[in-house]
Amino acid sequence: MQVQNALKAIGLLVLLLGCKSAPTAQNRVNSKTAPQVQEIQVTPISLEGVDANAAVSLARNIYFIFDGSGSMYDPPGSQCGSDNRFRNKLEGAQWAVTEFLKSIPDDINIGLFVFDNNGMSERVPLGTSNREAFLAAIQNVRAGGGTPLYEAMRTGTQQLVNQYRNQLGYGEYRLVVVTDGIASNIAEASVNTLSKGIPIYAIGLCVESNHPLRQYATSYRSADNFEALQKGLEETLAELPSFDPADFEAIYEESTQKP
């Protein structure tokens, strides 16, 4: 009886909040921005063999990929607003991310993957008590190297998949890519992400408008200055659902009361 009541509570909560354990391509993709993405088959992420510590959670998760490639060391010319406040594009992007960080609610899990002169790696794991570490990691980016977007997107996607399993298929997930360059295999990396039901939010910083990510991203924004980059980042939060934990408690108590 206790198991049935628990399942009933979860079902009621899903109906209330609209959370789904197996999101489809249609409810993850904006057909106006990427019409062909609807054809990608979404394969539900398996929850078989999840860790014993996994638990139902409606936590929201955003994993950021930050481009610190060599081209970010270029000065912000006419294609980037000719902003003389910053010596290079990297400084402007660091400012935009720092400002954006102030608007992220405390209960959202965020993570960070960077590729720069120090190589490519996850700099901040997904979590909520990591804002200072996130800011420090952004400020420590040193421009250099290539643009391994394929590897970065694959890693970011896998981290979100792991979190999805930790939350037993509940919650919200999205991959945010900030880049000023174009790399090979973007299509393959994008399909890998979208096939798992994870939407891509991409911002092309001072790059041509026909960036390959435009074809696949749920939302793609061309940022031709650093204020536009900040606003584009803020838009990644605009559609995140919110909920009151008290709603869950009330529904659970009601569903578990004996008849």
C-alpha positions in Angstrom: 0.0 0.0 0.0 2.8 2.4 0.8 4.4 1.8 -2.6 1.1 2.4 -4.3 0.6 5.6 -2.4 4.1 6.8 -3.3 3.5 6.1 -7.0 0.2 7.9 -6.8 1.9 10.9 -5.3 4.5 11.0 -8.0 1.9 10.6 -10.7 -0.1 13.5 -9.3 3.0 15.6 -9.1 3.9 14.9 -12.7 0.4 16.0 -13.8 0.7 19.2 -11.7 4.2 20.2 -13.0 4.2 18.7 -16.4 7.5 16.9 -15.8 8.0 13.8 -17.9 10.5 10.9 -17.4 10.9 10.4 -21.2 10.6 13.8 -22.9 9.9 13.7 -26.6 11.5 15.7 -29.5 8.4 17.7 -30.0 8.2 19.1 -26.5 11.9 19.9 -26.5 12.3 21.4 -29.9 11.1 24.7 -31.4 10.0 23.9 -34.9 10.4 27.5 -36.0 14.1 27.6 -35.2 15.0 24.0 -36.2 12.3 22.3 -38.3 14.4 19.3 -39.2 15.2 18.4 -35.6 11.7 17.0 -35.1 12.8 14.0 -37.3 15.4 13.0 -34.7 14.2 9.9 -32.8 14.4 10.3 -29.1 15.5 7.2 -27.2 14.5 7.2 -23.6 17.4 7.1 -21.2 17.6 3.8 -19.4 17.1 3.9 -15.6 18.2 0.2 -15.3 20.9 -0.3 -12.7 20.8 3.3 -11.3 22.9 4.0 -8.2 21.3 3.1 -4.9 21.4 6.7 -3.8 19.4 7.9 -6.8 16.1 9.6 -5.8 13.2 11.4 -7.4 14.1 15.1 -7.7 12.6 17.9 -9.7 15.9 19.8 -9.7 16.7 21.9 -12.8 20.0 21.4 -14.5 22.0 23.6 -16.9 25.4 22.5 -18.2 27.5 25.2 -19.9 30.1 24.8 -22.5 32.4 27.8 -22.7 34.6 28.4 -25.8 38.1 29.6 -24.8 39.8 28.8 -28.1 42.5 31.0 -29.6 40.1 33.1 -31.6 38.7 34.4 -28.3 41.9 36.4 -27.9 41.0 38.5 -30.9 40.1 42.1 -30.2 36.3 42.9 -30.5 36.2 44.4 -34.0 33.3 45.6 -36.0 31.7 42.1 -36.0 31.6 42.3 -32.2 30.4 45.8 -31.6 33.9 47.4 -31.6 33.6 47.5 -27.8 36.7 49.1 -26.5 35.9 48.3 -22.9 37.6 44.9 -23.4 40.9 44.1 -24.9 39.6 40.9 -26.5 36.5 38.8 -26.9 37.4 36.6 -24.0 37.3 39.5 -21.6 33.9 40.6 -22.9 32.5 37.1 -22.6 33.8 36.7 -19.1 32.0 39.9 -18.2 28.8 38.7 -19.7 28.9 35.3 -18.0 29.7 37.0 -14.6 26.7 39.3 -15.0 24.5 36.4 -16.0 25.6 34.3 -13.0 23.9 36.8 -10.7 20.5 36.0 -12.2 20.7 32.2 -11.8 18.4 31.0 -9.0 20.2 29.2 -6.1 18.3 26.0 -6.6 19.4 25.3 -10.1 22.3 22.9 -10.7 24.9 24.3 -13.0 28.0 22.8 -14.4 30.8 24.0 -16.7 33.0 22.5 -19.4 35.8 24.7 -20.9 38.2 24.3 -23.7 41.1 26.8 -23.8 44.9 27.1 -23.6 44.9 24.7 -20.7 43.1 22.0 -22.6 39.5 20.8 -22.5 37.9 19.5 -19.3 35.0 19.8 -16.9 35.9 22.8 -14.7 32.8 22.7 -12.4 30.6 19.6 -11.8 26.8 20.0 -11.7 25.7 21.4 -8.4 24.1 24.3 -6.6 26.8 25.3 -4.1 29.3 26.1 -6.8 28.7 29.7 -7.8 32.1 30.9 -6.6 33.9 28.0 -8.2 32.0 28.7 -11.5 33.0 32.3 -11.4 36.6 31.5 -10.7 36.7 29.0 -13.5 35.4 31.5 -16.0 37.8 34.2 -14.9 40.7 31.7 -15.1 40.0 30.8 -18.8 43.1 31.5 -21.0 42.4 31.8 -24.7 44.2 29.3 -26.8 43.9 26.1 -28.8 41.2 24.8 -31.2 37.4 24.5 -31.0 36.6 20.9 -29.9 32.9 21.4 -29.8 32.2 17.8 -30.6 34.0 16.5 -27.6 32.6 19.2 -25.3 29.0 18.6 -26.3 29.4 14.8 -25.9 30.8 15.3 -22.4 28.2 17.8 -21.4 25.4 15.5 -22.7 26.8 12.6 -20.7 26.9 14.6 -17.5 23.3 15.6 -18.0 22.4 12.0 -18.7 24.1 10.9 -15.5 22.2 13.6 -13.6 18.9 12.4 -15.2 19.6 8.9 -13.9 20.5 10.3 -10.4 17.1 12.1 -10.4 15.3 8.9 -11.6 14.2 10.7 -14.8 12.6 13.8 -13.3 13.6 17.4 -13.5 14.7 19.7 -16.3 17.9 19.5 -18.4 19.5 21.6 -21.0 22.9 22.1 -22.7 24.1 25.7 -23.2 26.9 26.3 -25.7 28.7 29.7 -26.0 31.1 29.7 -28.9 32.8 32.1 -31.4 33.9 29.3 -33.7 32.8 26.5 -36.0 34.0 23.0 -35.6 33.6 19.7 -37.4 31.1 17.0 -36.4 28.7 19.5 -34.9 25.8 17.7 -36.6 26.7 14.4 -35.0 27.2 15.9 -31.6 23.9 17.7 -31.8 22.0 14.6 -32.8 23.5 12.7 -29.9 22.3 15.4 -27.5 18.8 15.7 -29.0 18.3 12.0 -29.3 18.4 11.9 -25.5 15.7 14.5 -25.2 18.1 17.2 -24.1 17.6 20.6 -25.7 20.5 22.7 -26.9 20.7 26.4 -26.3 23.4 28.0 -28.4 24.9 31.5 -28.6 27.2 32.3 -31.5 29.4 35.2 -30.3 30.5 37.5 -33.1 30.3 34.7 -35.7 28.5 34.4 -39.0 24.8 33.9 -38.7 24.8 30.5 -40.6 26.5 28.7 -37.7 25.8 24.9 -38.0 24.3 24.9 -34.5 21.5 27.1 -35.7 20.1 24.0 -37.6 19.9 21.9 -34.4 19.6 24.2 -31.4 16.2 24.5 -29.7 17.2 28.2 -29.4 20.0 29.8 -31.3 21.0 33.5 -30.8 23.6 35.5 -32.7 25.3 37.8 -30.3 27.1 40.6 -32.1 28.1 42.3 -28.8 28.6 41.4 -25.2 25.3 42.8 -23.9 23.6 40.5 -26.5 25.6 37.6 -25.1 24.4 38.4 -21.6 20.8 38.6 -22.7 21.1 35.4 -24.7 22.3 33.6 -21.6 19.4 35.0 -19.6 17.0 33.6 -22.2 18.2 30.1 -21.3 16.5 30.6 -18.0 13.3 32.1 -19.4 11.5 28.8 -20.2 12.6 26.8 -17.1 9.6 25.6 -15.2 9.4 26.5 -11.5 7.6 24.8 -8.7 6.8 25.2 -5.0 8.1 22.2 -2.9 5.1 22.7 -0.7 2.9 21.5 -3.6 4.7 18.2 -3.6 4.3 17.8 0.2 0.6 18.7 0.1 -0.1 16.2 -2.8 2.0 13.5 -1.1 0.2 13.9 2.2 -3.2 13.8 0.6 -2.3 10.7 -1.5 -0.9 8.8 1.5 -3.8 9.4 3.8 -5.7 6.3 4.7 -9.3 6.1 3.3 
